[in-house]
Amino acid sequence: MHIERNQTGDYILESSEIAGRFGLSSDEFRKHMRRGSVMSLVERGEAEDAGTCRLSVKLGNRVWRAVLDGQGRVASEEMTILRKRVRP
């Protein structure tokens, strides 16, 4: 996956690539974005992880995560399915 940064330091992901991670077309993914059902999070590494970054994109019960190395390259990525919480 190719990830860029803009002038303000924000991460830019190619919509077709991230859509594919969720098994969607680019158009389907954009519809979810317009509805506000796509959430993202950037976490910066600290201590021994300084210089790395973790990007998370959540859609429904699925979360795609990528860890970027110090040069901004994808070191690892995973897709997680969140389970429903059972309340006592």
C-alpha atoms as one frame of an Amber mdcrd trajectory, in Angstrom:
protein
   0.000   0.000   0.000   1.237   3.458  -0.893   0.814   6.101   1.831   1.779
   9.752   1.378   1.813  12.817   3.604   0.554  16.240   2.591   2.110  19.623
   3.391   0.536  19.709   6.863   1.769  16.214   7.732  -1.589  14.433   7.367
  -1.505  10.903   5.938  -3.089  10.339   2.539  -4.293   6.845   1.623  -5.362
   5.888  -1.880  -9.125   5.286  -1.642  -9.062   2.316  -4.029  -6.390   0.582
  -1.944  -8.098   1.065   1.424 -11.484   0.190  -0.128  -9.977  -3.079  -1.337
  -8.824  -3.904   2.189 -12.493  -3.764   3.221 -13.646  -5.727   0.155 -15.395
  -2.677  -1.327 -15.180  -0.697  -4.537 -13.880   2.867  -4.349 -17.416   4.181
  -4.918 -18.850   2.047  -2.103 -16.095   3.170   0.255 -16.671   6.852  -0.630
 -20.392   6.426   0.129 -19.493   5.181   3.604 -17.157   8.154   4.031 -19.901
  10.626   3.028 -22.254   8.982   5.543 -19.647   9.435   8.270 -19.352   5.712
   8.950 -15.577   5.599   8.344 -13.380   6.620  11.272  -9.617   6.936  11.348
  -6.949   7.337  13.994  -3.212   8.112  13.913  -1.041   7.059  16.848   2.594
   8.076  17.114   5.084   5.611  18.578   6.792   6.427  21.864   9.901   5.159
  23.699  11.301   2.188  21.745   8.618   2.744  19.055   9.553   6.416  18.512
   9.559   7.314  14.834   6.884   4.765  13.953   3.205   5.412  13.500   0.041
   3.280  13.572  -2.848   4.154  11.274  -6.291   2.694  11.975  -9.380   2.880
   9.761 -12.685   1.566  11.144 -15.800   0.722   9.156 -18.598  -1.093  10.947
 -17.127  -3.980  12.905 -13.888  -4.067  10.887 -10.640  -2.233  11.654  -7.681
  -2.061   9.284  -4.378  -1.154  10.964  -0.970  -0.417   9.478   2.289   0.239
  11.293   4.597   2.608   9.438   8.338   2.540   9.924  10.502   5.641  10.394
  10.523   6.282   6.620   6.729   6.099   6.342   6.681   2.660   4.712   4.148
   0.019   5.747   5.994  -2.382   8.052   2.893  -4.451   8.825  -0.859  -4.368
   8.378  -3.838  -6.339   9.606  -7.619  -6.461   9.401  -9.507  -7.169  12.614
 -13.159  -8.082  13.078 -14.522  -6.632  16.312 -16.793  -8.855  18.339 -19.925
  -7.558  19.937 -19.569  -6.868  23.631 -21.777  -8.917  25.882 -23.065  -6.927
  28.832 -23.674  -8.700  32.113
